Amino acid sequence: MENLVTSFEAVLPLFLCILLGMLLRRIGMLEESVRLSLNKLCFKVFLPIYLFNNIYGIKDIRQAFDLKLILFACLGLIVAFCVLMLVIPRVEKENARRGVMIQAMFRSNFALFGLPLAETLCGEMIGPTSLLLGLTVPIFNILAVI
């Protein structure tokens, strides 16, 4: 039961933020132009600052560096991308939709949801997660361009 409560406490704040955004949009308090501006601000300013701050705040880089975790995550991303590059063209005949489908399937919300969850669950001990995020985000971006 304790694990269920801990999980609930970790996920609830994220869920409430999403719910608040949906509510504000539905009642007309969040217009499309404002939403687009806030989205751009969050992704281009706040998220990079958040990622930098988490990596900068690692007290012992040697302890946080987990080569097996980093290799597993990076190779897993690349393998998943390659498999999707082989499978999706056989499933989707319309070329314009292939890239969107591949990106939607391999790209994660790790930066938006994974790091805050890790922070909630692990507190100060999120060094490996922060380093992993710092390495996987560029891989996501490179693969997304491909």
Phi and psi in radians as a Rosetta constraint file:
Dihedral C 1 N 2 CA 2 C 2 CIRCULARHARMONIC -1.106 0.35
Dihedral N 2 CA 2 C 2 N 3 CIRCULARHARMONIC -0.669 0.35
Dihedral C 2 N 3 CA 3 C 3 CIRCULARHARMONIC -1.152 0.35
Dihedral N 3 CA 3 C 3 N 4 CIRCULARHARMONIC -0.652 0.35
Dihedral C 3 N 4 CA 4 C 4 CIRCULARHARMONIC -1.122 0.35
Dihedral N 4 CA 4 C 4 N 5 CIRCULARHARMONIC -0.750 0.35
Dihedral C 4 N 5 CA 5 C 5 CIRCULARHARMONIC -1.126 0.35
Dihedral N 5 CA 5 C 5 N 6 CIRCULARHARMONIC -0.762 0.35
Dihedral C 5 N 6 CA 6 C 6 CIRCULARHARMONIC -1.077 0.35
Dihedral N 6 CA 6 C 6 N 7 CIRCULARHARMONIC -0.766 0.35
Dihedral C 6 N 7 CA 7 C 7 CIRCULARHARMONIC -1.079 0.35
Dihedral N 7 CA 7 C 7 N 8 CIRCULARHARMONIC -0.765 0.35
Dihedral C 7 N 8 CA 8 C 8 CIRCULARHARMONIC -1.081 0.35
Dihedral N 8 CA 8 C 8 N 9 CIRCULARHARMONIC -0.756 0.35
Dihedral C 8 N 9 CA 9 C 9 CIRCULARHARMONIC -1.141 0.35
Dihedral N 9 CA 9 C 9 N 10 CIRCULARHARMONIC -0.528 0.35
Dihedral C 9 N 10 CA 10 C 10 CIRCULARHARMONIC -1.351 0.35
Dihedral N 10 CA 10 C 10 N 11 CIRCULARHARMONIC -0.676 0.35
Dihedral C 10 N 11 CA 11 C 11 CIRCULARHARMONIC -1.525 0.35
Dihedral N 11 CA 11 C 11 N 12 CIRCULARHARMONIC -0.537 0.35
Dihedral C 11 N 12 CA 12 C 12 CIRCULARHARMONIC -0.956 0.35
Dihedral N 12 CA 12 C 12 N 13 CIRCULARHARMONIC -0.838 0.35
Dihedral C 12 N 13 CA 13 C 13 CIRCULARHARMONIC -1.034 0.35
Dihedral N 13 CA 13 C 13 N 14 CIRCULARHARMONIC -0.700 0.35
Dihedral C 13 N 14 CA 14 C 14 CIRCULARHARMONIC -1.142 0.35
Dihedral N 14 CA 14 C 14 N 15 CIRCULARHARMONIC -0.747 0.35
Dihedral C 14 N 15 CA 15 C 15 CIRCULARHARMONIC -1.081 0.35
Dihedral N 15 CA 15 C 15 N 16 CIRCULARHARMONIC -0.735 0.35
Dihedral C 15 N 16 CA 16 C 16 CIRCULARHARMONIC -1.159 0.35
Dihedral N 16 CA 16 C 16 N 17 CIRCULARHARMONIC -0.629 0.35
Dihedral C 16 N 17 CA 17 C 17 CIRCULARHARMONIC -1.125 0.35
Dihedral N 17 CA 17 C 17 N 18 CIRCULARHARMONIC -0.757 0.35
Dihedral C 17 N 18 CA 18 C 18 CIRCULARHARMONIC -1.111 0.35
Dihedral N 18 CA 18 C 18 N 19 CIRCULARHARMONIC -0.789 0.35
Dihedral C 18 N 19 CA 19 C 19 CIRCULARHARMONIC -1.072 0.35
Dihedral N 19 CA 19 C 19 N 20 CIRCULARHARMONIC -0.714 0.35
Dihedral C 19 N 20 CA 20 C 20 CIRCULARHARMONIC -1.084 0.35
Dihedral N 20 CA 20 C 20 N 21 CIRCULARHARMONIC -0.765 0.35
Dihedral C 20 N 21 CA 21 C 21 CIRCULARHARMONIC -1.070 0.35
Dihedral N 21 CA 21 C 21 N 22 CIRCULARHARMONIC -0.744 0.35
Dihedral C 21 N 22 CA 22 C 22 CIRCULARHARMONIC -1.120 0.35
Dihedral N 22 CA 22 C 22 N 23 CIRCULARHARMONIC -0.738 0.35
Dihedral C 22 N 23 CA 23 C 23 CIRCULARHARMONIC -1.114 0.35
Dihedral N 23 CA 23 C 23 N 24 CIRCULARHARMONIC -0.811 0.35
Dihedral C 23 N 24 CA 24 C 24 CIRCULARHARMONIC -1.075 0.35
Dihedral N 24 CA 24 C 24 N 25 CIRCULARHARMONIC -0.662 0.35
Dihedral C 24 N 25 CA 25 C 25 CIRCULARHARMONIC -1.219 0.35
Dihedral N 25 CA 25 C 25 N 26 CIRCULARHARMONIC -0.721 0.35
Dihedral C 25 N 26 CA 26 C 26 CIRCULARHARMONIC -1.163 0.35
Dihedral N 26 CA 26 C 26 N 27 CIRCULARHARMONIC -0.658 0.35
Dihedral C 26 N 27 CA 27 C 27 CIRCULARHARMONIC -1.487 0.35
Dihedral N 27 CA 27 C 27 N 28 CIRCULARHARMONIC 0.015 0.35
Dihedral C 27 N 28 CA 28 C 28 CIRCULARHARMONIC 1.488 0.35
Dihedral N 28 CA 28 C 28 N 29 CIRCULARHARMONIC 0.156 0.35
Dihedral C 28 N 29 CA 29 C 29 CIRCULARHARMONIC -1.429 0.35
Dihedral N 29 CA 29 C 29 N 30 CIRCULARHARMONIC -0.281 0.35
Dihedral C 29 N 30 CA 30 C 30 CIRCULARHARMONIC -2.090 0.35
Dihedral N 30 CA 30 C 30 N 31 CIRCULARHARMONIC 1.639 0.35
Dihedral C 30 N 31 CA 31 C 31 CIRCULARHARMONIC -1.257 0.35
Dihedral N 31 CA 31 C 31 N 32 CIRCULARHARMONIC 2.793 0.35
Dihedral C 31 N 32 CA 32 C 32 CIRCULARHARMONIC -1.032 0.35
Dihedral N 32 CA 32 C 32 N 33 CIRCULARHARMONIC -0.732 0.35
Dihedral C 32 N 33 CA 33 C 33 CIRCULARHARMONIC -1.148 0.35
Dihedral N 33 CA 33 C 33 N 34 CIRCULARHARMONIC -0.666 0.35
Dihedral C 33 N 34 CA 34 C 34 CIRCULARHARMONIC -1.172 0.35
Dihedral N 34 CA 34 C 34 N 35 CIRCULARHARMONIC -0.754 0.35
Dihedral C 34 N 35 CA 35 C 35 CIRCULARHARMONIC -1.050 0.35
Dihedral N 35 CA 35 C 35 N 36 CIRCULARHARMONIC -0.771 0.35
Dihedral C 35 N 36 CA 36 C 36 CIRCULARHARMONIC -1.127 0.35
Dihedral N 36 CA 36 C 36 N 37 CIRCULARHARMONIC -0.715 0.35
Dihedral C 36 N 37 CA 37 C 37 CIRCULARHARMONIC -1.139 0.35
Dihedral N 37 CA 37 C 37 N 38 CIRCULARHARMONIC -0.772 0.35
Dihedral C 37 N 38 CA 38 C 38 CIRCULARHARMONIC -1.144 0.35
Dihedral N 38 CA 38 C 38 N 39 CIRCULARHARMONIC -0.679 0.35
Dihedral C 38 N 39 CA 39 C 39 CIRCULARHARMONIC -1.069 0.35
Dihedral N 39 CA 39 C 39 N 40 CIRCULARHARMONIC -0.812 0.35
Dihedral C 39 N 40 CA 40 C 40 CIRCULARHARMONIC -1.093 0.35
Dihedral N 40 CA 40 C 40 N 41 CIRCULARHARMONIC -0.750 0.35
Dihedral C 40 N 41 CA 41 C 41 CIRCULARHARMONIC -1.073 0.35
Dihedral N 41 CA 41 C 41 N 42 CIRCULARHARMONIC -0.788 0.35
Dihedral C 41 N 42 CA 42 C 42 CIRCULARHARMONIC -1.110 0.35
Dihedral N 42 CA 42 C 42 N 43 CIRCULARHARMONIC -0.808 0.35
Dihedral C 42 N 43 CA 43 C 43 CIRCULARHARMONIC -1.333 0.35
Dihedral N 43 CA 43 C 43 N 44 CIRCULARHARMONIC -0.545 0.35
Dihedral C 43 N 44 CA 44 C 44 CIRCULARHARMONIC -1.687 0.35
Dihedral N 44 CA 44 C 44 N 45 CIRCULARHARMONIC -0.312 0.35
Dihedral C 44 N 45 CA 45 C 45 CIRCULARHARMONIC -2.116 0.35
Dihedral N 45 CA 45 C 45 N 46 CIRCULARHARMONIC -1.082 0.35
Dihedral C 45 N 46 CA 46 C 46 CIRCULARHARMONIC -1.192 0.35
Dihedral N 46 CA 46 C 46 N 47 CIRCULARHARMONIC -0.739 0.35
Dihedral C 46 N 47 CA 47 C 47 CIRCULARHARMONIC -1.137 0.35
Dihedral N 47 CA 47 C 47 N 48 CIRCULARHARMONIC -0.811 0.35
Dihedral C 47 N 48 CA 48 C 48 CIRCULARHARMONIC -1.068 0.35
Dihedral N 48 CA 48 C 48 N 49 CIRCULARHARMONIC -0.655 0.35
Dihedral C 48 N 49 CA 49 C 49 CIRCULARHARMONIC -1.129 0.35
Dihedral N 49 CA 49 C 49 N 50 CIRCULARHARMONIC -0.745 0.35
Dihedral C 49 N 50 CA 50 C 50 CIRCULARHARMONIC -1.070 0.35
Dihedral N 50 CA 50 C 50 N 51 CIRCULARHARMONIC -0.803 0.35
Dihedral C 50 N 51 CA 51 C 51 CIRCULARHARMONIC -1.119 0.35
Dihedral N 51 CA 51 C 51 N 52 CIRCULARHARMONIC -0.799 0.35
Dihedral C 51 N 52 CA 52 C 52 CIRCULARHARMONIC -1.057 0.35
Dihedral N 52 CA 52 C 52 N 53 CIRCULARHARMONIC -0.784 0.35
Dihedral C 52 N 53 CA 53 C 53 CIRCULARHARMONIC -1.075 0.35
Dihedral N 53 CA 53 C 53 N 54 CIRCULARHARMONIC -0.703 0.35
Dihedral C 53 N 54 CA 54 C 54 CIRCULARHARMONIC -1.161 0.35
Dihedral N 54 CA 54 C 54 N 55 CIRCULARHARMONIC -0.733 0.35
Dihedral C 54 N 55 CA 55 C 55 CIRCULARHARMONIC -1.220 0.35
Dihedral N 55 CA 55 C 55 N 56 CIRCULARHARMONIC -0.735 0.35
Dihedral C 55 N 56 CA 56 C 56 CIRCULARHARMONIC -1.099 0.35
Dihedral N 56 CA 56 C 56 N 57 CIRCULARHARMONIC -0.562 0.35
Dihedral C 56 N 57 CA 57 C 57 CIRCULARHARMONIC -1.394 0.35
Dihedral N 57 CA 57 C 57 N 58 CIRCULARHARMONIC -0.004 0.35
Dihedral C 57 N 58 CA 58 C 58 CIRCULARHARMONIC -1.195 0.35
Dihedral N 58 CA 58 C 58 N 59 CIRCULARHARMONIC 2.160 0.35
Dihedral C 58 N 59 CA 59 C 59 CIRCULARHARMONIC -1.358 0.35
Dihedral N 59 CA 59 C 59 N 60 CIRCULARHARMONIC -0.743 0.35
Dihedral C 59 N 60 CA 60 C 60 CIRCULARHARMONIC -2.228 0.35
Dihedral N 60 CA 60 C 60 N 61 CIRCULARHARMONIC 1.769 0.35
Dihedral C 60 N 61 CA 61 C 61 CIRCULARHARMONIC -1.126 0.35
Dihedral N 61 CA 61 C 61 N 62 CIRCULARHARMONIC -0.575 0.35
Dihedral C 61 N 62 CA 62 C 62 CIRCULARHARMONIC -1.150 0.35
Dihedral N 62 CA 62 C 62 N 63 CIRCULARHARMONIC -0.669 0.35
Dihedral C 62 N 63 CA 63 C 63 CIRCULARHARMONIC -1.262 0.35
Dihedral N 63 CA 63 C 63 N 64 CIRCULARHARMONIC -0.614 0.35
Dihedral C 63 N 64 CA 64 C 64 CIRCULARHARMONIC -1.352 0.35
Dihedral N 64 CA 64 C 64 N 65 CIRCULARHARMONIC -0.431 0.35
Dihedral C 64 N 65 CA 65 C 65 CIRCULARHARMONIC -1.326 0.35
Dihedral N 65 CA 65 C 65 N 66 CIRCULARHARMONIC 2.009 0.35
Dihedral C 65 N 66 CA 66 C 66 CIRCULARHARMONIC -2.135 0.35
Dihedral N 66 CA 66 C 66 N 67 CIRCULARHARMONIC 1.699 0.35
Dihedral C 66 N 67 CA 67 C 67 CIRCULARHARMONIC -1.058 0.35
Dihedral N 67 CA 67 C 67 N 68 CIRCULARHARMONIC -0.698 0.35
Dihedral C 67 N 68 CA 68 C 68 CIRCULARHARMONIC -1.087 0.35
Dihedral N 68 CA 68 C 68 N 69 CIRCULARHARMONIC -0.768 0.35
Dihedral C 68 N 69 CA 69 C 69 CIRCULARHARMONIC -1.096 0.35
Dihedral N 69 CA 69 C 69 N 70 CIRCULARHARMONIC -0.783 0.35
Dihedral C 69 N 70 CA 70 C 70 CIRCULARHARMONIC -1.121 0.35
Dihedral N 70 CA 70 C 70 N 71 CIRCULARHARMONIC -0.807 0.35
Dihedral C 70 N 71 CA 71 C 71 CIRCULARHARMONIC -1.113 0.35
Dihedral N 71 CA 71 C 71 N 72 CIRCULARHARMONIC -0.747 0.35
Dihedral C 71 N 72 CA 72 C 72 CIRCULARHARMONIC -1.040 0.35
Dihedral N 72 CA 72 C 72 N 73 CIRCULARHARMONIC -0.832 0.35
Dihedral C 72 N 73 CA 73 C 73 CIRCULARHARMONIC -1.173 0.35
Dihedral N 73 CA 73 C 73 N 74 CIRCULARHARMONIC -0.830 0.35
Dihedral C 73 N 74 CA 74 C 74 CIRCULARHARMONIC -1.160 0.35
Dihedral N 74 CA 74 C 74 N 75 CIRCULARHARMONIC -0.786 0.35
Dihedral C 74 N 75 CA 75 C 75 CIRCULARHARMONIC -1.183 0.35
Dihedral N 75 CA 75 C 75 N 76 CIRCULARHARMONIC -0.637 0.35
Dihedral C 75 N 76 CA 76 C 76 CIRCULARHARMONIC -1.068 0.35
Dihedral N 76 CA 76 C 76 N 77 CIRCULARHARMONIC -0.735 0.35
Dihedral C 76 N 77 CA 77 C 77 CIRCULARHARMONIC -1.084 0.35
Dihedral N 77 CA 77 C 77 N 78 CIRCULARHARMONIC -0.798 0.35
Dihedral C 77 N 78 CA 78 C 78 CIRCULARHARMONIC -1.179 0.35
Dihedral N 78 CA 78 C 78 N 79 CIRCULARHARMONIC -0.723 0.35
Dihedral C 78 N 79 CA 79 C 79 CIRCULARHARMONIC -1.124 0.35
Dihedral N 79 CA 79 C 79 N 80 CIRCULARHARMONIC -0.794 0.35
Dihedral C 79 N 80 CA 80 C 80 CIRCULARHARMONIC -1.040 0.35
Dihedral N 80 CA 80 C 80 N 81 CIRCULARHARMONIC -0.751 0.35
Dihedral C 80 N 81 CA 81 C 81 CIRCULARHARMONIC -1.073 0.35
Dihedral N 81 CA 81 C 81 N 82 CIRCULARHARMONIC -0.793 0.35
Dihedral C 81 N 82 CA 82 C 82 CIRCULARHARMONIC -1.121 0.35
Dihedral N 82 CA 82 C 82 N 83 CIRCULARHARMONIC -0.731 0.35
Dihedral C 82 N 83 CA 83 C 83 CIRCULARHARMONIC -1.073 0.35
Dihedral N 83 CA 83 C 83 N 84 CIRCULARHARMONIC -0.766 0.35
Dihedral C 83 N 84 CA 84 C 84 CIRCULARHARMONIC -1.132 0.35
Dihedral N 84 CA 84 C 84 N 85 CIRCULARHARMONIC -0.634 0.35
Dihedral C 84 N 85 CA 85 C 85 CIRCULARHARMONIC -1.129 0.35
Dihedral N 85 CA 85 C 85 N 86 CIRCULARHARMONIC -0.474 0.35
Dihedral C 85 N 86 CA 86 C 86 CIRCULARHARMONIC -1.492 0.35
Dihedral N 86 CA 86 C 86 N 87 CIRCULARHARMONIC -0.657 0.35
Dihedral C 86 N 87 CA 87 C 87 CIRCULARHARMONIC -1.450 0.35
Dihedral N 87 CA 87 C 87 N 88 CIRCULARHARMONIC -0.805 0.35
Dihedral C 87 N 88 CA 88 C 88 CIRCULARHARMONIC -1.034 0.35
Dihedral N 88 CA 88 C 88 N 89 CIRCULARHARMONIC -0.753 0.35
Dihedral C 88 N 89 CA 89 C 89 CIRCULARHARMONIC -1.047 0.35
Dihedral N 89 CA 89 C 89 N 90 CIRCULARHARMONIC -0.422 0.35
Dihedral C 89 N 90 CA 90 C 90 CIRCULARHARMONIC -1.412 0.35
Dihedral N 90 CA 90 C 90 N 91 CIRCULARHARMONIC -0.451 0.35
Dihedral C 90 N 91 CA 91 C 91 CIRCULARHARMONIC -1.585 0.35
Dihedral N 91 CA 91 C 91 N 92 CIRCULARHARMONIC -0.761 0.35
Dihedral C 91 N 92 CA 92 C 92 CIRCULARHARMONIC -1.835 0.35
Dihedral N 92 CA 92 C 92 N 93 CIRCULARHARMONIC 2.079 0.35
Dihedral C 92 N 93 CA 93 C 93 CIRCULARHARMONIC -1.440 0.35
Dihedral N 93 CA 93 C 93 N 94 CIRCULARHARMONIC -0.475 0.35
Dihedral C 93 N 94 CA 94 C 94 CIRCULARHARMONIC -1.415 0.35
Dihedral N 94 CA 94 C 94 N 95 CIRCULARHARMONIC 1.961 0.35
Dihedral C 94 N 95 CA 95 C 95 CIRCULARHARMONIC -1.041 0.35
Dihedral N 95 CA 95 C 95 N 96 CIRCULARHARMONIC -0.632 0.35
Dihedral C 95 N 96 CA 96 C 96 CIRCULARHARMONIC -1.118 0.35
Dihedral N 96 CA 96 C 96 N 97 CIRCULARHARMONIC -0.443 0.35
Dihedral C 96 N 97 CA 97 C 97 CIRCULARHARMONIC -1.590 0.35
Dihedral N 97 CA 97 C 97 N 98 CIRCULARHARMONIC -0.277 0.35
Dihedral C 97 N 98 CA 98 C 98 CIRCULARHARMONIC -1.077 0.35
Dihedral N 98 CA 98 C 98 N 99 CIRCULARHARMONIC -0.849 0.35
Dihedral C 98 N 99 CA 99 C 99 CIRCULARHARMONIC -1.080 0.35
Dihedral N 99 CA 99 C 99 N 100 CIRCULARHARMONIC -0.698 0.35
Dihedral C 99 N 100 CA 100 C 100 CIRCULARHARMONIC -1.121 0.35
Dihedral N 100 CA 100 C 100 N 101 CIRCULARHARMONIC -0.759 0.35
Dihedral C 100 N 101 CA 101 C 101 CIRCULARHARMONIC -1.145 0.35
Dihedral N 101 CA 101 C 101 N 102 CIRCULARHARMONIC -0.756 0.35
Dihedral C 101 N 102 CA 102 C 102 CIRCULARHARMONIC -1.094 0.35
Dihedral N 102 CA 102 C 102 N 103 CIRCULARHARMONIC -0.826 0.35
Dihedral C 102 N 103 CA 103 C 103 CIRCULARHARMONIC -1.115 0.35
Dihedral N 103 CA 103 C 103 N 104 CIRCULARHARMONIC -0.698 0.35
Dihedral C 103 N 104 CA 104 C 104 CIRCULARHARMONIC -1.130 0.35
Dihedral N 104 CA 104 C 104 N 105 CIRCULARHARMONIC -0.512 0.35
Dihedral C 104 N 105 CA 105 C 105 CIRCULARHARMONIC -1.493 0.35
Dihedral N 105 CA 105 C 105 N 106 CIRCULARHARMONIC -0.562 0.35
Dihedral C 105 N 106 CA 106 C 106 CIRCULARHARMONIC -1.761 0.35
Dihedral N 106 CA 106 C 106 N 107 CIRCULARHARMONIC -0.386 0.35
Dihedral C 106 N 107 CA 107 C 107 CIRCULARHARMONIC -1.444 0.35
Dihedral N 107 CA 107 C 107 N 108 CIRCULARHARMONIC 2.367 0.35
Dihedral C 107 N 108 CA 108 C 108 CIRCULARHARMONIC -1.955 0.35
Dihedral N 108 CA 108 C 108 N 109 CIRCULARHARMONIC 3.024 0.35
Dihedral C 108 N 109 CA 109 C 109 CIRCULARHARMONIC -1.809 0.35
Dihedral N 109 CA 109 C 109 N 110 CIRCULARHARMONIC 0.620 0.35
Dihedral C 109 N 110 CA 110 C 110 CIRCULARHARMONIC -1.006 0.35
Dihedral N 110 CA 110 C 110 N 111 CIRCULARHARMONIC -0.745 0.35
Dihedral C 110 N 111 CA 111 C 111 CIRCULARHARMONIC -1.196 0.35
Dihedral N 111 CA 111 C 111 N 112 CIRCULARHARMONIC -0.647 0.35
Dihedral C 111 N 112 CA 112 C 112 CIRCULARHARMONIC -1.396 0.35
Dihedral N 112 CA 112 C 112 N 113 CIRCULARHARMONIC -0.656 0.35
Dihedral C 112 N 113 CA 113 C 113 CIRCULARHARMONIC -2.028 0.35
Dihedral N 113 CA 113 C 113 N 114 CIRCULARHARMONIC -0.658 0.35
Dihedral C 113 N 114 CA 114 C 114 CIRCULARHARMONIC -1.148 0.35
Dihedral N 114 CA 114 C 114 N 115 CIRCULARHARMONIC -0.829 0.35
Dihedral C 114 N 115 CA 115 C 115 CIRCULARHARMONIC -1.181 0.35
Dihedral N 115 CA 115 C 115 N 116 CIRCULARHARMONIC -0.780 0.35
Dihedral C 115 N 116 CA 116 C 116 CIRCULARHARMONIC -1.069 0.35
Dihedral N 116 CA 116 C 116 N 117 CIRCULARHARMONIC -0.633 0.35
Dihedral C 116 N 117 CA 117 C 117 CIRCULARHARMONIC -1.150 0.35
Dihedral N 117 CA 117 C 117 N 118 CIRCULARHARMONIC -0.776 0.35
Dihedral C 117 N 118 CA 118 C 118 CIRCULARHARMONIC -1.078 0.35
Dihedral N 118 CA 118 C 118 N 119 CIRCULARHARMONIC -0.687 0.35
Dihedral C 118 N 119 CA 119 C 119 CIRCULARHARMONIC -1.126 0.35
Dihedral N 119 CA 119 C 119 N 120 CIRCULARHARMONIC -0.719 0.35
Dihedral C 119 N 120 CA 120 C 120 CIRCULARHARMONIC -1.177 0.35
Dihedral N 120 CA 120 C 120 N 121 CIRCULARHARMONIC -0.742 0.35
Dihedral C 120 N 121 CA 121 C 121 CIRCULARHARMONIC -1.401 0.35
Dihedral N 121 CA 121 C 121 N 122 CIRCULARHARMONIC -0.599 0.35
Dihedral C 121 N 122 CA 122 C 122 CIRCULARHARMONIC -1.898 0.35
Dihedral N 122 CA 122 C 122 N 123 CIRCULARHARMONIC -0.197 0.35
Dihedral C 122 N 123 CA 123 C 123 CIRCULARHARMONIC 1.136 0.35
Dihedral N 123 CA 123 C 123 N 124 CIRCULARHARMONIC -2.211 0.35
Dihedral C 123 N 124 CA 124 C 124 CIRCULARHARMONIC -1.251 0.35
Dihedral N 124 CA 124 C 124 N 125 CIRCULARHARMONIC -0.186 0.35
Dihedral C 124 N 125 CA 125 C 125 CIRCULARHARMONIC -1.676 0.35
Dihedral N 125 CA 125 C 125 N 126 CIRCULARHARMONIC 0.724 0.35
Dihedral C 125 N 126 CA 126 C 126 CIRCULARHARMONIC -1.760 0.35
Dihedral N 126 CA 126 C 126 N 127 CIRCULARHARMONIC 0.287 0.35
Dihedral C 126 N 127 CA 127 C 127 CIRCULARHARMONIC -0.926 0.35
Dihedral N 127 CA 127 C 127 N 128 CIRCULARHARMONIC -0.900 0.35
Dihedral C 127 N 128 CA 128 C 128 CIRCULARHARMONIC -1.054 0.35
Dihedral N 128 CA 128 C 128 N 129 CIRCULARHARMONIC -0.663 0.35
Dihedral C 128 N 129 CA 129 C 129 CIRCULARHARMONIC -1.164 0.35
Dihedral N 129 CA 129 C 129 N 130 CIRCULARHARMONIC -0.713 0.35
Dihedral C 129 N 130 CA 130 C 130 CIRCULARHARMONIC -1.122 0.35
Dihedral N 130 CA 130 C 130 N 131 CIRCULARHARMONIC -0.785 0.35
Dihedral C 130 N 131 CA 131 C 131 CIRCULARHARMONIC -1.106 0.35
Dihedral N 131 CA 131 C 131 N 132 CIRCULARHARMONIC -0.738 0.35
Dihedral C 131 N 132 CA 132 C 132 CIRCULARHARMONIC -1.044 0.35
Dihedral N 132 CA 132 C 132 N 133 CIRCULARHARMONIC -0.747 0.35
Dihedral C 132 N 133 CA 133 C 133 CIRCULARHARMONIC -1.117 0.35
Dihedral N 133 CA 133 C 133 N 134 CIRCULARHARMONIC -0.699 0.35
Dihedral C 133 N 134 CA 134 C 134 CIRCULARHARMONIC -1.095 0.35
Dihedral N 134 CA 134 C 134 N 135 CIRCULARHARMONIC -0.443 0.35
Dihedral C 134 N 135 CA 135 C 135 CIRCULARHARMONIC -1.647 0.35
Dihedral N 135 CA 135 C 135 N 136 CIRCULARHARMONIC -0.547 0.35
Dihedral C 135 N 136 CA 136 C 136 CIRCULARHARMONIC -1.425 0.35
Dihedral N 136 CA 136 C 136 N 137 CIRCULARHARMONIC -0.534 0.35
Dihedral C 136 N 137 CA 137 C 137 CIRCULARHARMONIC -1.027 0.35
Dihedral N 137 CA 137 C 137 N 138 CIRCULARHARMONIC -0.810 0.35
Dihedral C 137 N 138 CA 138 C 138 CIRCULARHARMONIC -1.092 0.35
Dihedral N 138 CA 138 C 138 N 139 CIRCULARHARMONIC -0.613 0.35
Dihedral C 138 N 139 CA 139 C 139 CIRCULARHARMONIC -1.140 0.35
Dihedral N 139 CA 139 C 139 N 140 CIRCULARHARMONIC -0.762 0.35
Dihedral C 139 N 140 CA 140 C 140 CIRCULARHARMONIC -0.977 0.35
Dihedral N 140 CA 140 C 140 N 141 CIRCULARHARMONIC -0.799 0.35
Dihedral C 140 N 141 CA 141 C 141 CIRCULARHARMONIC -1.165 0.35
Dihedral N 141 CA 141 C 141 N 142 CIRCULARHARMONIC -0.729 0.35
Dihedral C 141 N 142 CA 142 C 142 CIRCULARHARMONIC -1.115 0.35
Dihedral N 142 CA 142 C 142 N 143 CIRCULARHARMONIC -0.811 0.35
Dihedral C 142 N 143 CA 143 C 143 CIRCULARHARMONIC -1.128 0.35
Dihedral N 143 CA 143 C 143 N 144 CIRCULARHARMONIC -0.611 0.35
Dihedral C 143 N 144 CA 144 C 144 CIRCULARHARMONIC -1.122 0.35
Dihedral N 144 CA 144 C 144 N 145 CIRCULARHARMONIC -0.614 0.35
Dihedral C 144 N 145 CA 145 C 145 CIRCULARHARMONIC -1.228 0.35
Dihedral N 145 CA 145 C 145 N 146 CIRCULARHARMONIC -0.679 0.35
